Amino acid sequence: MTFIICPECEKQLSDQANDCPGCGAPMKKKSGFVFKLVVSFVALFLVLPIAGKLLIAQKSPDALTMEKNRLKPVVDPAFREAYAEEMAKINGLSWRYDEFENKMGRGMIKLATVNSSNEMEFAPPYQGPQRARFNLRQHPEWGKQAYLIIERGQFICRSHDCEVLVRFDDAKPVRFKGANSADYDSTTLFIDGTDLLIESIKSHREMFIEAQFYQEGRRIFEFDISDFKG
């Protein structure tokens, strides 16, 4: 039996008494409901999560794998492929075709361009990631031309005798003569042998072009040419 103090007369009495035997004041007993409520909350926030983890731990590895896979979203493979193709077009990694009229009215200029799939970064003052762009042009005056363009940097080709190595898929590299542009723009390099390049592009999926750059040595740009429509 536990003794308590009467709040009215401060006499000691049993905690089981309904009234104080000294002054007759009624005694308020602690409600069992509040105690039960506290216990319920403890069980809800502490005991149940622990029990849940124990149940999951008892599952077999296969059951756990199936449960995780069930929660993973499923993406249609066809959608993935279409999305990849669309992103490649946005980034210029697949061929782009343009046609416009010569400003002097001498005919139409047709242009097919593709950006390199890899990026290159040179030392200052040409720092920053960049891609090369390979171009095939059909010009009403100059005929068929193939040339490479970079955003920043300098191709080393001070004469018509410089060389460019081109490799298709796993074939051996082929040497092509290079030439700078008529205005001596160091970011543009023309490649002789356009007809041979076009025929090779039609029958291959990848093209690698190695050229020499000022203070950077020889660098290689890679191109996905699999969707060429020449």
C-alpha positions in Angstrom: 0.0 0.0 0.0 1.3 3.5 -0.9 0.6 6.6 1.3 -0.2 10.0 -0.1 -0.7 13.5 1.4 -4.2 15.1 1.5 -4.1 18.4 -0.4 -6.6 19.9 2.1 -5.4 19.0 5.6 -2.0 17.5 4.6 -2.6 14.3 6.6 -1.2 11.0 5.4 -3.6 8.5 4.0 -3.8 5.5 1.7 -3.8 6.0 -2.0 -6.7 3.7 -2.2 -9.0 5.9 0.0 -11.9 7.6 -1.7 -12.1 10.4 1.0 -9.6 11.8 3.5 -10.4 10.3 7.0 -9.2 13.6 8.6 -11.2 16.2 6.7 -13.4 14.2 4.4 -12.1 15.8 1.3 -12.6 13.6 -1.8 -9.4 12.1 -3.3 -8.8 12.3 -7.0 -7.2 9.1 -8.3 -4.8 9.0 -11.3 -6.7 8.1 -14.3 -5.7 4.8 -15.9 -6.8 6.2 -19.3 -3.9 8.7 -19.4 -1.4 6.0 -18.5 -2.8 3.7 -21.2 -2.6 6.5 -23.8 1.0 7.2 -23.0 1.8 3.5 -23.3 0.0 3.4 -26.7 2.1 6.3 -28.1 5.3 4.7 -26.9 4.3 1.5 -28.7 3.4 3.3 -31.9 6.5 5.4 -32.3 9.1 3.0 -30.8 8.0 -0.6 -30.7 6.2 -0.9 -34.0 9.1 0.5 -36.2 11.5 -1.9 -34.5 9.1 -4.8 -35.0 8.7 -3.9 -38.6 12.5 -4.0 -39.2 12.7 -7.4 -37.6 10.0 -8.7 -39.9 11.7 -7.3 -43.0 15.0 -8.8 -41.8 13.4 -12.2 -41.6 12.3 -12.1 -45.2 14.3 -14.1 -47.7 16.7 -12.2 -50.1 14.5 -13.1 -53.0 11.5 -11.5 -51.3 13.4 -8.4 -50.6 14.6 -8.1 -54.2 11.1 -8.5 -55.5 9.8 -5.9 -53.1 12.4 -3.4 -54.2 11.8 -4.1 -57.8 8.1 -3.6 -57.3 8.7 -0.1 -56.1 11.0 0.8 -59.1 9.3 2.7 -62.0 9.3 0.8 -65.3 10.4 2.8 -68.4 9.6 1.5 -71.9 12.8 0.6 -73.7 11.4 2.2 -76.9 10.9 5.5 -75.0 14.5 5.3 -73.8 15.8 4.9 -77.3 13.6 7.7 -78.7 14.7 10.0 -75.8 18.4 9.3 -76.5 17.9 10.0 -80.2 16.1 13.3 -79.4 18.8 14.4 -77.0 21.5 13.6 -79.5 19.8 15.9 -82.0 19.5 18.6 -79.5 23.2 18.3 -78.6 24.2 18.1 -82.3 25.6 14.6 -81.8 23.6 13.3 -84.8 23.7 14.7 -88.3 21.9 17.9 -89.1 21.0 18.9 -92.6 20.5 22.5 -93.8 19.9 24.0 -97.2 20.0 27.7 -98.0 20.5 30.0 -101.0 23.8 31.6 -101.8 23.7 35.3 -101.0 24.8 36.2 -104.5 22.1 34.1 -106.1 24.5 31.5 -107.5 22.5 28.5 -106.3 21.7 26.5 -103.2 24.2 25.5 -100.6 23.7 22.1 -98.9 25.3 21.4 -95.5 25.5 18.3 -93.3 27.1 18.8 -89.9 27.7 16.6 -86.8 29.3 17.5 -83.5 32.0 15.3 -81.9 30.7 13.0 -79.1 33.8 13.8 -77.0 34.8 17.1 -75.5 38.2 18.6 -75.5 39.8 21.2 -73.2 42.9 23.3 -74.1 45.1 25.3 -71.9 44.6 29.1 -71.5 43.7 31.2 -73.3 41.6 28.6 -75.0 40.3 26.9 -71.8 36.8 25.5 -71.4 35.2 22.3 -72.7 34.4 22.3 -76.4 33.4 19.9 -79.2 34.5 19.9 -82.8 32.1 20.1 -85.7 32.6 18.1 -88.9 31.0 19.6 -92.0 30.2 18.3 -95.4 29.2 21.1 -97.8 27.9 21.1 -101.4 28.7 24.6 -102.8 27.6 25.9 -106.2 31.0 27.4 -106.8 33.5 25.3 -104.9 31.8 21.9 -105.2 32.0 19.3 -102.4 34.1 20.2 -99.3 34.8 18.6 -95.9 36.1 20.7 -93.1 36.5 20.7 -89.3 35.7 23.6 -87.0 36.6 24.2 -83.3 35.3 26.9 -81.0 38.7 27.9 -79.6 42.3 27.1 -80.3 44.5 26.9 -83.4 44.9 24.2 -86.0 48.5 23.9 -87.1 48.3 23.9 -90.9 50.4 26.7 -92.5 50.5 25.1 -95.9 48.5 22.7 -98.1 50.9 19.9 -97.1 49.7 19.3 -93.5 48.1 16.0 -92.7 45.1 14.8 -90.9 44.6 11.2 -89.7 41.1 9.8 -90.2 39.9 6.4 -88.9 36.6 4.6 -89.4 35.5 2.0 -86.9 38.3 -0.5 -86.4 40.0 0.1 -89.8 43.5 1.4 -90.1 43.9 5.2 -90.0 44.1 7.0 -93.4 46.1 10.1 -94.1 44.3 13.0 -95.7 45.8 16.3 -96.7 44.6 19.3 -94.8 44.4 23.0 -95.7 43.6 26.2 -93.9 40.8 28.4 -94.9 41.1 31.2 -97.4 40.9 33.8 -94.6 43.5 31.9 -92.5 41.0 31.3 -89.7 42.9 29.0 -87.3 39.7 27.4 -86.0 38.9 25.9 -89.4 40.7 23.0 -91.2 39.7 21.8 -94.6 40.2 18.1 -95.4 40.9 17.0 -99.0 39.3 13.8 -100.5 35.7 14.7 -99.8 34.3 11.9 -102.1 36.3 9.2 -100.3 35.2 10.6 -96.9 31.6 10.5 -97.9 31.8 6.9 -99.2 33.5 5.8 -96.0 31.0 7.6 -93.8 28.1 5.8 -95.5 29.4 2.4 -94.6 30.7 3.0 -91.1 29.4 4.0 -87.7 32.2 5.9 -86.0 34.8 8.3 -87.3 38.0 9.5 -85.5 39.8 12.6 -86.7 43.3 13.4 -85.4 44.7 16.9 -86.0 47.6 18.9 -84.6 46.9 22.0 -82.5 49.1 24.9 -81.4 50.7 24.1 -78.0 48.4 21.1 -77.6 50.0 18.5 -79.8 47.8 16.0 -81.6 44.2 15.6 -80.4 41.5 13.2 -81.5 37.8 14.0 -81.9 35.2 11.2 -82.1 32.0 11.3 -84.2 28.9 9.2 -84.3 28.2 8.9 -88.1 25.8 6.0 -88.0 22.7 8.0 -89.0 24.3 9.7 -92.0 21.8 10.2 -94.9 24.1 11.2 -97.8 
